[in-house]
Amino acid sequence: MVHDLSDRTDVVFDDERVVVNAGVMVAVTLGRRLGLESLVDGAVKLGGRPGASRPGRKVLSLIHAMLLGADSIDDCDVLRAGRTETVLGHRPMAPSTLGTFLRSFTFGHVRQLDRVLGEALRRAWQAGAGPGGRRLVVDIDSFVGEVHGHQKQGAGYGYSGKLGYHPLLATRADTSEVLHVRQRKGQANTQRGALRFIEELLARVRRAGAGGQILLRADSGFWNKKVCQRLREQGVRYSIGVTMQKVVTAKIAAIPDEDWRPVADYPDTGICELAETALGEDRLIVRRVHLHAQEAQTELFTYWRHHAFITNREEAMHEVDKEHRQHAQVELVIRDLKDQALAHFPSGHWGANSAWTVIACLAHNLGRWTSLLGLTDPTPRAAQTLRRWLFSLPGRLTTSGRRLTLHLPARWPWQHAFIEALTRIRALPAAV
């Protein structure tokens, strides 16, 4: 019999056995297998700055809170509710302690934290999440992380006209992992630091275990002769969008009409055609689109919209174009990051927000690795889905015969996925 919760029902916050987000133990277990705490302790050295002690425990507190949807330092207090501390395996730090810790970061300390991201990537790939000898497809993009208020160091108005930061991001196409990230000021041009960023990225993924061909995709903001030259020297395949400068439009105008080939999978709402020519040492592949809605208008408004990119790939034109269009997958990773910790940047200090960005990407990756290593179904899932299925699962902790038992809700729709992930992750060897 179902009873309504009447207005006379008393509400008391007094249950000491409840575990608010018991499902986070899956990600906690994986973090232990990867040795994240000791990895941070060995890499991040704040010296005599405030909050310098136990950096690994503080970073883990931030990561676990971010996995549960925290987008501010105060949200980390959710880890201290009930007996959640028991499944974390460490004492969660207070928000005030975490804030002091983050404000102690300088540019050099953020670089130390960035090396943790690279080493964690190597360990996860070594555990089975890596591409091995298969081809690795990398997408590079930048995005505006919006902030509110005018007391944010380094925030500025960029191309979007919104106040914020302008980070660089590199992601893995098939798994949505963050491979590299670099915080930048809001006014930074898209290409600022791109060459150094790509050099570090390629060294990182090869050190992590990527032994096959690397394909790098980017939009026109990364069209740069030095970048292309370096990619060719490194033996990397690439497809990079180009802007419609005079030299590009002249090349497109010189393409004969008979060279344009239709794209078969384009919707019936218009016509899409492909053609190619040469631009320097690269192929210039051009896609032009004409919408049927224009046909009812006068000739004055009838036009083709052109989209072009350069590539050093040798495959068929249609195959290269189809894969280049899939570069838009990087936006799904940006969506996930903004759905969690990067909804905004919590501090007024540049160093704190830079460290927050790297930790947010580490938390994102831990969620991705939980899915990759824990679930047999390879279907990519959004961060919000993983949070609902696994991490935000409530529970109750009991003790009997000096043995802890975590009681989870009966008839949980995704209980098989949870048991599968926990079992597979517990079977992983400790990273070395």
N, C-alpha and C positions, 0 to 999 in steps of 0.2 A: 504494500500500500504506500502510495506517495503522499507525503504531507507537505503543505505549503510552508515556507519559511515566514512565519508571521512577524509582525512588528514587536511582539513580546519576546522574541528569541534573544537571549543574551549573547554578546560577542566578547570573548576574552582572549587576549594574546598570551597564552601561558603554556603552550605545548612545547616541551623541551626535546621531544624525540622526532619532531618533524624535520625532514630534509627538503628544503624549498625547491631546489633544482638538482634532484638526485641524479638525473641522467648525465650530468656533466662529468661523472666519474669515468665515462668512456673516453672522453678527451683527456682527462687527467691521467688515466692509465697509459694512453699513447704518449703523452708528454713525458712520463717517467721512462718509458721504453726508449725515447729519443734523448733522454738525459738533459732536458731543457734547463733545469735549475742549475746544475753544475756547469753547463755550457755558458750560461749568463754570468755565473760567479767567476768563471775563468777569463771571460772576455771583457767585462765591463768593470773598469777601475776608476772610481770617482775620486780617489785620493782622500783628502781631508774635507771634501765638500759635504754639506748636510745630506743626510740620508744615504751615506755611502755604504753602510753595512747591509749585508744580505740582499744584494741586487737581484739575485735569482728568484728569491721568494717574492719580492715586490713585483717583478715582471710577471711571474706566474699569477699573482693576484689580479693584475690588470688583464692578462690574457683570458683567464677564466671568467671574469666579469664581462669582457667583450664578447665572448662566446654566448653569453646569456642576453646580449643585446645592450650592454652598457654603452652609452655615448657621452658620458661625463664621469669625472672622478668620483662624484658623490654616489653614482650608481653602484660603485664597487662595494658599498655597504651591504648589498643583498647577499654577499657571500658569508656574512656573519650572522644571518638569521637562522634560528633553530640549531640543528646539529649538522648544517651543511659543511662545516669545517672538517667533520670526520671523513667525508668522501673526498675532500680536496687533498688530504695527506699533508697539509701544512696549515699554519695559522694565517688566515687572510689578514692583510694589513689594513689599517684604518685609512679612509680617504685622505685625511690630513697628512698622514705619513707618506702616502703615495704622491700627493701633490708636492711635498717637499723634495721627494726623490726625483720627480720629473723636472722640477725647476733647477736641479743641479746639473743637468745635461748641457754641455757645450757641443760645438760642431764635432770635435774630436771624439767625444763620448758617444754621440749618435753614430759615428762611423764604427765604433766598437760594437754597438748594438746591431748595426747593419751586417757585420761579420757573423753574428749569431744567426741572423736570418739565412745567410748563405750556408753555414755549417749545418743548420737544422734541415735545410733542403737536401744537402748531401746525405745525411743520415736517413731521412725519409725515403729518398730514392734508393738508397742501399737496402732498405727494408722491403722494397717491392713496389714503391709508387713511381719510380722513375721510368723514363722512356727506353733505357738500355741502348741497344743498337738501332732502335727505330728512329724515324725522322722526328725531330722536335720542331714544332711550329710555335713561334714566339710572336706575340702582338705587343707593339709599343704604342703608347698613347699618353696624353696628359689630360688632366681634368682640373676644374676649378672647385676647390673645397671651400664652400661659402662659410663665412664667419659673420657674427653679429657684434656690433660695438666697435669702437675706434681705438681700443687699448690693446690691440693684438700686434705684437712686433712682427714686422715682415709682411703683414697683410696689405693688399693693394687691389686696385681695379685693373683687371686684365681685359682680354678680348671679349669676355662675356658681359662686361659692364657691372659685374657683381663684386663686392668686397670679399676677398678670400685669399687662399694660397693656390699655387699652381704646380702640384707635384708631377713628376715623371713616373710612369708605371710600365713595367714589363710583365706580361702574363703568359702562361702556357695555354694554348688554345683548347686542347682536349680535356683538361682537368680543371681549368680556371684557377690554378695556383698563381700566386704572386712570386715572380722570380727575382725582381729587383724593384726598389722604389727609392726616389730621391725627392726630398722636400725642397721646394723653391718658393721664392717670394711671389706675391700675387701679380706683380708687373712683369715677371719674367717672360721673355719671348719663348715660343714653343721649342725652338731649337737650342735654347741656352743649355749648355752642358750635355747635349745629346751625344756627341762623339765620345766623351769620357764615360758616359753612362753605358753606351753600347759596348765599349771595350771591357768594362767591369762585368757587364752582363754575360758576354761570351766566355770570359775566363771563369765565371762562377758556374755556369751550367756545364761546362766541360769538366771542371773540377768535381762537380757533383755526380758526374757519371754519364752525361749525354755523349754517346759514342757514335751516333749516326749523323745524317745530314741535318743541318739547321736551316730552317726557313724563317726569315724575319719579315713581318708585315707592318706597315705603318701608313698613316695618311700623309697628305701633302705638307703638313707642318714639319716633317722630318726629311724633306727633300733637300739634300745637301751633298755637294760633290765630295767633300772629305769623308762623310759618312759612307757613301757608296764605295769609295775607293778602299776604305778600311774593311768593309764587308767583303769585297772581292779578294783582298789580300788574305783574309781569314778563311776563305773558301766557303762563305755563307751565301746561300741563295736568298734573294729578297724581292719583294714587290712593294714599291713605295709610290703613293699618289703624288701627282705634280699639279702645280697651280697653272692657270691659263695665262702664262706669259706670252710675249710676242713670238718667241722662238717655238713655243709649243703650238700655238694657234696656227702658225705658218705651216708647221709639219702636218697638222690635221687637215688644213685646207688643201694641201697637196695630195692627199689620198684620193685616188680615182674612185668614182662611184661604184665601179664593178668590183672593187676590193672589199666592200662592206658585206659581212656575213650575218644572217639573222641568228638571234639567240632563241632557241626553241622553247626554253622553259619560262619565258617572260609572260606575265599575265595578258589577257585579252584586252586590257584597258589601253594598250599602246603597242608600239613597235620598238624593239631594241635590236641594235646591230653592233657588230664588232669589226674592227680593222686594226692593223698594226703597221708601224713604220719604225725607223731607227732614230734614236736621240743619243748622240755621242756613242758610248760603248754599249748602250743598253737598248733593249726592245722598248718601244713606246706602244702600248696597247690602249686603244681608245674605245670606249663604249658610248654610243649615242642613243638617245631615247626620244621618241616622238609620241605624245599622248593623243589618242583619238578625240579627246575633248576639244583639241585645238582645231579640228577639221571644220567645226561649225562656225569658227571665227573667220575674220577676214585674213588675207594673206599677210597683212602687216604684223599680226600676232602669231603666225605660224612659225615655229622654230624647232631645231634639234637641241637638246641639252647634252653636252659632252662631258664625259668623265674619263680622265686619262691617268695612267700610272706607268712607271718604268719597272723593268725587271731584267734580271740576268738568267732567268729560268729558260729551259730549252723545250719544255712540254708544249703541247698544242695550245693555241691561243684561247680557246673556250675553256679549257681546264684551268689555265692560269688565272683567267678572269673570274671564274666561279670561286676559286679558293681565295682570291684577293678580296672579294666581296664579303667573305666570312670573317674578315678582320673586325667587323662590327661586334663580334663576340666579346671583345674587351670591355664593351659597355656593360655587359652583364656582371663582370667582376667589379667595376666601379659602382654599379647599383648595389651589389652586396656589401661593399665597404661602406657606402653611405647609409645602408640600412642598419649598420652596426656602429662601430666606433667613430667613423668619419662622417657621421651626420653633422658634426661641427667639431671644431678644435677647442678643447676646454680651457686652455691656459692663455694668459697674456704674454707668456714668454716664448720666444722663438725656439729655443732649445727644447723646452718641454713639449711643444707641439710637434717638433721634428721627431722626438723620441716616441711620442704617442702614435705618430703615423707608422713608424717601423713596427711597433708592438701590435698595432691594429692589423698590419699585414701578416705578422707572425700568427696572430689569433685566427685570422681568416684561413691561413694555410693549415693550421692544426685542425680546423673543421673540415677542410677538403681532404686531408690525409686520413681523418677518421672515417670518411666515406670511402676513400679509395682502398684503404687497407682493411677496413672493418666489414664492408658490405660487398657481396659478390655481384650485385646488380651495378653495372658501371654507369647507369643513368646519372648525369650531372644534376645535382639538386641545389636549389638556392639556399643561402644561409638561413633564411627564415624557415624553410622546410626542415632543415637539420635541427634547428632550435626547437621546433614544435615536435618532431618525431623523437629526438633523442635527449637533447640537453635540458629542456625545461620540464622534464618528467618529475613530478613530485613523489616523495616517498616518506617512509617512517622507519627509523632505526631502532632495533631492539637488541637486547643482549641476553643470551641464554647459554649457560655452561661456558662462559668466557669466550663465546663465539658471537660475532656480530651478524645480524641478518637485516638486509635492506628490503623492506616490504614496499612493493610498487603497486600501482592501481590495477585491480582486476579488470579484465577485458580491455586492456590498453590496445588500441588499434594496430600499433606498430611494435608490439612486444617481441615478435620474432626478429625484426630488424635490430632491436636493441640487444637481444641475447646473442645474435650472430656477430654483431660488431664487438661486443665485450669479449666473447670467446676468442675470436680471431686476433684481436689486439693483445689479449693476455698471452697468446701463444708466440708473439713476436720476441725475438731475442733482444737483449739490451744493446743499444747502439754503441759502437766503439769508434 
